[in-house]
């Protein structure tokens, strides 16, 4: 079963994304901020991370830098979900190594298609 880490500071949205992914057959772990996400990454590297960009304590870019800076997790795709639609933010995230950038509100089918599109590249499916 594919492991996905969802990092989102909004509890309702974190639960919604988690439930959506679980219904699709993914094993989901969650974190409410970047600091907790990094602790989760130390315990078990997921096959994919879905992450908010703007969070307290540690933002999504800091999570991405830590993910890409660790040889154990450098290959893990990261999908940003954010309310920030500024082109400069998107460019910065992609330059740092983000695999995808989606704005909130998002469509569930688009999120699932993005995730499934990234997982086969690593030889993984739900």
C-alpha positions as CSV (number, residue, x, y, z in Angstrom):
1,X,0.0,0.0,0.0
2,X,1.3,3.5,-0.9
3,X,2.1,5.8,2.0
4,X,1.2,9.5,1.6
5,X,1.9,12.2,4.1
6,X,-0.6,15.1,4.2
7,X,0.8,18.3,5.8
8,X,-2.0,20.9,6.3
9,X,-2.6,23.3,9.2
10,X,-6.4,23.5,8.6
11,X,-7.9,20.5,10.6
12,X,-11.0,20.2,8.4
13,X,-9.1,20.3,5.1
14,X,-6.4,17.9,6.5
15,X,-9.2,15.4,7.4
16,X,-10.9,15.8,4.0
17,X,-7.8,15.2,2.0
18,X,-6.9,12.3,4.3
19,X,-10.3,10.6,3.9
20,X,-10.3,11.2,0.1
21,X,-6.9,9.5,-0.2
22,X,-7.8,6.6,2.2
23,X,-11.0,5.9,0.1
24,X,-8.7,5.6,-2.9
25,X,-6.7,2.9,-1.2
26,X,-3.7,5.0,0.1
27,X,-2.2,4.7,3.6
28,X,-2.3,8.3,4.9
29,X,-0.3,9.9,7.7
30,X,-1.0,13.6,8.6
31,X,0.9,16.5,10.2
32,X,-0.5,19.9,11.2
33,X,2.7,21.8,10.4
34,X,6.1,21.5,8.8
35,X,7.9,20.7,12.1
36,X,5.7,17.7,12.8
37,X,6.0,16.7,9.1
38,X,9.7,16.4,9.4
39,X,9.4,14.3,12.6
40,X,7.1,12.0,10.6
41,X,9.5,11.9,7.7
42,X,12.3,10.8,10.1
43,X,10.1,7.8,11.3
44,X,9.0,6.6,7.9
45,X,9.6,8.1,4.4
46,X,6.3,8.2,2.4
47,X,6.1,7.7,-1.3
48,X,4.5,11.1,-1.8
49,X,3.9,14.3,0.3
50,X,0.9,16.6,-0.1
51,X,1.8,19.9,1.6
52,X,0.3,23.3,2.3
53,X,2.6,26.2,1.5
54,X,1.7,28.7,4.2
55,X,1.8,27.1,7.7
56,X,2.9,28.2,11.2
57,X,6.3,27.1,12.6
58,X,7.7,25.9,9.3
59,X,6.3,26.7,5.9
60,X,6.0,24.4,2.9
61,X,9.2,25.6,1.2
62,X,11.2,24.8,4.4
63,X,9.6,21.3,4.4
64,X,10.5,20.9,0.7
65,X,14.2,22.0,1.3
66,X,14.5,19.5,4.2
67,X,12.9,16.7,2.1
68,X,15.2,17.3,-0.9
69,X,18.2,17.7,1.4
70,X,17.9,14.3,3.0
71,X,19.2,11.4,0.8
72,X,16.5,9.1,2.2
73,X,13.7,11.4,1.1
74,X,15.2,13.4,-1.8
75,X,13.3,11.2,-4.4
76,X,9.9,11.7,-2.7
77,X,7.5,13.8,-4.9
78,X,5.9,16.8,-3.1
79,X,2.6,18.3,-4.2
80,X,1.9,21.8,-2.9
81,X,-1.7,22.8,-2.2
82,X,-2.0,26.5,-1.4
83,X,-4.4,29.4,-1.5
84,X,-1.4,31.5,-2.8
85,X,-1.8,31.6,-6.6
86,X,1.0,34.1,-7.3
87,X,3.1,33.0,-10.3
88,X,6.3,33.9,-8.3
89,X,5.3,31.4,-5.6
90,X,4.7,28.7,-8.1
91,X,8.0,29.3,-9.8
92,X,9.9,29.3,-6.5
93,X,8.3,26.0,-5.5
94,X,9.1,24.3,-8.8
95,X,12.7,25.7,-8.7
96,X,13.1,24.2,-5.2
97,X,12.0,20.8,-6.5
98,X,8.2,20.6,-6.0
99,X,6.6,18.0,-8.3
100,X,3.3,19.9,-8.6
101,X,1.6,23.0,-7.4
102,X,-2.2,23.2,-7.0
103,X,-4.3,26.1,-5.7
104,X,-7.1,25.9,-3.2
105,X,-9.9,25.3,-3.7
106,X,-8.9,22.3,-5.7
107,X,-11.0,19.6,-7.4
108,X,-10.7,16.1,-5.9
109,X,-10.3,14.5,-9.3
110,X,-7.5,16.9,-10.2
111,X,-5.6,16.1,-6.9
112,X,-6.1,12.3,-7.4
113,X,-4.9,12.5,-11.1
114,X,-1.9,14.5,-10.0
115,X,-1.0,12.0,-7.3
116,X,-1.5,9.0,-9.6
117,X,0.5,10.7,-12.3
118,X,3.5,11.2,-9.9
119,X,3.4,7.7,-8.4
120,X,4.0,5.6,-11.5
121,X,7.2,7.6,-12.1
122,X,8.5,5.9,-9.0
123,X,6.9,2.5,-9.9
124,X,4.3,2.8,-7.2
125,X,0.5,2.5,-7.2
126,X,-2.2,2.5,-4.5
